[in-house]
Amino acid sequence: MTDRVLDGPERPLYEIKANLFKALAHPARIRVLEILSMRDGPTPVSEILAASDIEPTLLSQHLAVLKRHHVVSGHRVGNAVFYTLAHPKIAELLLIARTFLADTLAAQRDQIDAIGSLPPIGTAR
């Protein structure tokens, strides 16, 4: 049986959303977005490099992915290229993801702590 939603008129919207999450699916790109979300305005690549410690060639590739998926926008001023988040809600998305992660890890920690309250198991002979 096929999934009707994936075959219907909504398919392009789901594909766009999936591509957005693919664009976010690398730790270096998340780091770049966090750096940009902390800045008040356009950030030069030199500052992103300094804050991220990502090799320049790799940073360029990651920025290209983010730009291609409309997550960041960039413009050149002389020899410098400046980047900003393409939409202010991207910072909110990062915060929600961080909150979700913290809540998930806290729940896992609670489960690990609960193991300590289990009754002892007999020793191997």
C-alpha positions as protocol buffer text, in pm:
chain_id: "A"
residue {
  index: 1
  type: MET
  ca { x: 0 y: 0 z: 0 }
}
residue {
  index: 2
  type: THR
  ca { x: 136 y: 341 z: -92 }
}
residue {
  index: 3
  type: ASP
  ca { x: 121 y: 647 z: 129 }
}
residue {
  index: 4
  type: ARG
  ca { x: -133 y: 880 z: -32 }
}
residue {
  index: 5
  type: VAL
  ca { x: 16 y: 1193 z: 124 }
}
residue {
  index: 6
  type: LEU
  ca { x: 348 y: 1130 z: -47 }
}
residue {
  index: 7
  type: ASP
  ca { x: 174 y: 1084 z: -381 }
}
residue {
  index: 8
  type: GLY
  ca { x: -69 y: 1376 z: -345 }
}
residue {
  index: 9
  type: PRO
  ca { x: -43 y: 1746 z: -415 }
}
residue {
  index: 10
  type: GLU
  ca { x: 130 y: 1799 z: -77 }
}
residue {
  index: 11
  type: ARG
  ca { x: 436 y: 1602 z: -187 }
}
residue {
  index: 12
  type: PRO
  ca { x: 642 y: 1905 z: -296 }
}
residue {
  index: 13
  type: LEU
  ca { x: 586 y: 2068 z: 44 }
}
residue {
  index: 14
  type: TYR
  ca { x: 705 y: 1758 z: 227 }
}
residue {
  index: 15
  type: GLU
  ca { x: 1007 y: 1738 z: -1 }
}
residue {
  index: 16
  type: ILE
  ca { x: 1095 y: 2102 z: 70 }
}
residue {
  index: 17
  type: LYS
  ca { x: 1065 y: 2040 z: 444 }
}
residue {
  index: 18
  type: ALA
  ca { x: 1276 y: 1723 z: 417 }
}
residue {
  index: 19
  type: ASN
  ca { x: 1541 y: 1918 z: 225 }
}
residue {
  index: 20
  type: LEU
  ca { x: 1544 y: 2181 z: 500 }
}
residue {
  index: 21
  type: PHE
  ca { x: 1618 y: 1914 z: 758 }
}
residue {
  index: 22
  type: LYS
  ca { x: 1883 y: 1763 z: 531 }
}
residue {
  index: 23
  type: ALA
  ca { x: 2047 y: 2106 z: 516 }
}
residue {
  index: 24
  type: LEU
  ca { x: 2050 y: 2113 z: 896 }
}
residue {
  index: 25
  type: ALA
  ca { x: 2178 y: 1756 z: 924 }
}
residue {
  index: 26
  type: HIS
  ca { x: 2546 y: 1828 z: 986 }
}
residue {
  index: 27
  type: PRO
  ca { x: 2708 y: 1941 z: 1312 }
}
residue {
  index: 28
  type: ALA
  ca { x: 2919 y: 2204 z: 1136 }
}
residue {
  index: 29
  type: ARG
  ca { x: 2613 y: 2362 z: 977 }
}
residue {
  index: 30
  type: ILE
  ca { x: 2434 y: 2369 z: 1312 }
}
residue {
  index: 31
  type: ARG
  ca { x: 2740 y: 2539 z: 1463 }
}
residue {
  index: 32
  type: VAL
  ca { x: 2742 y: 2799 z: 1184 }
}
residue {
  index: 33
  type: LEU
  ca { x: 2373 y: 2870 z: 1240 }
}
residue {
  index: 34
  type: GLU
  ca { x: 2428 y: 2907 z: 1614 }
}
residue {
  index: 35
  type: ILE
  ca { x: 2709 y: 3154 z: 1548 }
}
residue {
  index: 36
  type: LEU
  ca { x: 2489 y: 3355 z: 1313 }
}
residue {
  index: 37
  type: SER
  ca { x: 2197 y: 3346 z: 1557 }
}
residue {
  index: 38
  type: MET
  ca { x: 2414 y: 3510 z: 1826 }
}
residue {
  index: 39
  type: ARG
  ca { x: 2505 y: 3804 z: 1599 }
}
residue {
  index: 40
  type: ASP
  ca { x: 2293 y: 4116 z: 1560 }
}
residue {
  index: 41
  type: GLY
  ca { x: 2373 y: 4165 z: 1195 }
}
residue {
  index: 42
  type: PRO
  ca { x: 2563 y: 4030 z: 898 }
}
residue {
  index: 43
  type: THR
  ca { x: 2868 y: 3827 z: 1000 }
}
residue {
  index: 44
  type: PRO
  ca { x: 3182 y: 3809 z: 787 }
}
residue {
  index: 45
  type: VAL
  ca { x: 3311 y: 3466 z: 696 }
}
residue {
  index: 46
  type: SER
  ca { x: 3633 y: 3550 z: 883 }
}
residue {
  index: 47
  type: GLU
  ca { x: 3438 y: 3571 z: 1210 }
}
residue {
  index: 48
  type: ILE
  ca { x: 3252 y: 3248 z: 1137 }
}
residue {
  index: 49
  type: LEU
  ca { x: 3588 y: 3080 z: 1070 }
}
residue {
  index: 50
  type: ALA
  ca { x: 3735 y: 3209 z: 1395 }
}
residue {
  index: 51
  type: ALA
  ca { x: 3433 y: 3106 z: 1603 }
}
residue {
  index: 52
  type: SER
  ca { x: 3380 y: 2766 z: 1442 }
}
residue {
  index: 53
  type: ASP
  ca { x: 3732 y: 2636 z: 1381 }
}
residue {
  index: 54
  type: ILE
  ca { x: 3608 y: 2478 z: 1057 }
}
residue {
  index: 55
  type: GLU
  ca { x: 3855 y: 2452 z: 769 }
}
residue {
  index: 56
  type: PRO
  ca { x: 3788 y: 2734 z: 518 }
}
residue {
  index: 57
  type: THR
  ca { x: 3712 y: 2502 z: 227 }
}
residue {
  index: 58
  type: LEU
  ca { x: 3467 y: 2298 z: 434 }
}
residue {
  index: 59
  type: LEU
  ca { x: 3305 y: 2611 z: 573 }
}
residue {
  index: 60
  type: SER
  ca { x: 3252 y: 2737 z: 220 }
}
residue {
  index: 61
  type: GLN
  ca { x: 3081 y: 2409 z: 127 }
}
residue {
  index: 62
  type: HIS
  ca { x: 2859 y: 2414 z: 435 }
}
residue {
  index: 63
  type: LEU
  ca { x: 2760 y: 2776 z: 373 }
}
residue {
  index: 64
  type: ALA
  ca { x: 2675 y: 2686 z: 13 }
}
residue {
  index: 65
  type: VAL
  ca { x: 2441 y: 2409 z: 133 }
}
residue {
  index: 66
  type: LEU
  ca { x: 2272 y: 2642 z: 379 }
}
residue {
  index: 67
  type: LYS
  ca { x: 2238 y: 2913 z: 114 }
}
residue {
  index: 68
  type: ARG
  ca { x: 2105 y: 2671 z: -148 }
}
residue {
  index: 69
  type: HIS
  ca { x: 1829 y: 2568 z: 94 }
}
residue {
  index: 70
  type: HIS
  ca { x: 1751 y: 2932 z: 184 }
}
residue {
  index: 71
  type: VAL
  ca { x: 1859 y: 2892 z: 548 }
}
residue {
  index: 72
  type: VAL
  ca { x: 2120 y: 3169 z: 525 }
}
residue {
  index: 73
  type: SER
  ca { x: 2170 y: 3460 z: 291 }
}
residue {
  index: 74
  type: GLY
  ca { x: 2500 y: 3611 z: 194 }
}
residue {
  index: 75
  type: HIS
  ca { x: 2629 y: 3921 z: 26 }
}
residue {
  index: 76
  type: ARG
  ca { x: 2971 y: 4043 z: -79 }
}
residue {
  index: 77
  type: VAL
  ca { x: 3122 y: 4375 z: 26 }
}
residue {
  index: 78
  type: GLY
  ca { x: 3455 y: 4419 z: -147 }
}
residue {
  index: 79
  type: ASN
  ca { x: 3655 y: 4104 z: -74 }
}
residue {
  index: 80
  type: ALA
  ca { x: 3448 y: 4006 z: 230 }
}
residue {
  index: 81
  type: VAL
  ca { x: 3137 y: 3790 z: 228 }
}
residue {
  index: 82
  type: PHE
  ca { x: 2880 y: 3844 z: 502 }
}
residue {
  index: 83
  type: TYR
  ca { x: 2612 y: 3595 z: 609 }
}
residue {
  index: 84
  type: THR
  ca { x: 2290 y: 3623 z: 807 }
}
residue {
  index: 85
  type: LEU
  ca { x: 2009 y: 3387 z: 894 }
}
residue {
  index: 86
  type: ALA
  ca { x: 1759 y: 3399 z: 610 }
}
residue {
  index: 87
  type: HIS
  ca { x: 1468 y: 3413 z: 854 }
}
residue {
  index: 88
  type: PRO
  ca { x: 1456 y: 3507 z: 1224 }
}
residue {
  index: 89
  type: LYS
  ca { x: 1258 y: 3191 z: 1307 }
}
residue {
  index: 90
  type: ILE
  ca { x: 1568 y: 2983 z: 1230 }
}
residue {
  index: 91
  type: ALA
  ca { x: 1715 y: 3094 z: 1563 }
}
residue {
  index: 92
  type: GLU
  ca { x: 1391 y: 2986 z: 1730 }
}
residue {
  index: 93
  type: LEU
  ca { x: 1410 y: 2650 z: 1552 }
}
residue {
  index: 94
  type: LEU
  ca { x: 1763 y: 2601 z: 1692 }
}
residue {
  index: 95
  type: LEU
  ca { x: 1644 y: 2688 z: 2041 }
}
residue {
  index: 96
  type: ILE
  ca { x: 1352 y: 2445 z: 2016 }
}
residue {
  index: 97
  type: ALA
  ca { x: 1587 y: 2171 z: 1896 }
}
residue {
  index: 98
  type: ARG
  ca { x: 1825 y: 2239 z: 2187 }
}
residue {
  index: 99
  type: THR
  ca { x: 1536 y: 2231 z: 2436 }
}
residue {
  index: 100
  type: PHE
  ca { x: 1409 y: 1905 z: 2287 }
}
residue {
  index: 101
  type: LEU
  ca { x: 1757 y: 1756 z: 2312 }
}
residue {
  index: 102
  type: ALA
  ca { x: 1799 y: 1868 z: 2675 }
}
residue {
  index: 103
  type: ASP
  ca { x: 1459 y: 1724 z: 2768 }
}
residue {
  index: 104
  type: THR
  ca { x: 1537 y: 1396 z: 2591 }
}
residue {
  index: 105
  type: LEU
  ca { x: 1874 y: 1363 z: 2763 }
}
residue {
  index: 106
  type: ALA
  ca { x: 1716 y: 1442 z: 3101 }
}
residue {
  index: 107
  type: ALA
  ca { x: 1458 y: 1167 z: 3047 }
}
residue {
  index: 108
  type: GLN
  ca { x: 1734 y: 922 z: 2956 }
}
residue {
  index: 109
  type: ARG
  ca { x: 1930 y: 1023 z: 3266 }
}
residue {
  index: 110
  type: ASP
  ca { x: 1619 y: 954 z: 3475 }
}
residue {
  index: 111
  type: GLN
  ca { x: 1596 y: 608 z: 3321 }
}
residue {
  index: 112
  type: ILE
  ca { x: 1962 y: 538 z: 3393 }
}
residue {
  index: 113
  type: ASP
  ca { x: 1915 y: 658 z: 3751 }
}
residue {
  index: 114
  type: ALA
  ca { x: 1617 y: 423 z: 3784 }
}
residue {
  index: 115
  type: ILE
  ca { x: 1841 y: 126 z: 3705 }
}
residue {
  index: 116
  type: GLY
  ca { x: 2017 y: 189 z: 4035 }
}
residue {
  index: 117
  type: SER
  ca { x: 1692 y: 135 z: 4224 }
}
residue {
  index: 118
  type: LEU
  ca { x: 1632 y: -210 z: 4077 }
}
residue {
  index: 119
  type: PRO
  ca { x: 1673 y: -504 z: 4313 }
}
residue {
  index: 120
  type: PRO
  ca { x: 2011 y: -678 z: 4293 }
}
residue {
  index: 121
  type: ILE
  ca { x: 2062 y: -967 z: 4056 }
}
residue {
  index: 122
  type: GLY
  ca { x: 2227 y: -1286 z: 4174 }
}
residue {
  index: 123
  type: THR
  ca { x: 2597 y: -1317 z: 4103 }
}
residue {
  index: 124
  type: ALA
  ca { x: 2729 y: -1543 z: 3831 }
}
residue {
  index: 125
  type: ARG
  ca { x: 2863 y: -1876 z: 3956 }
}
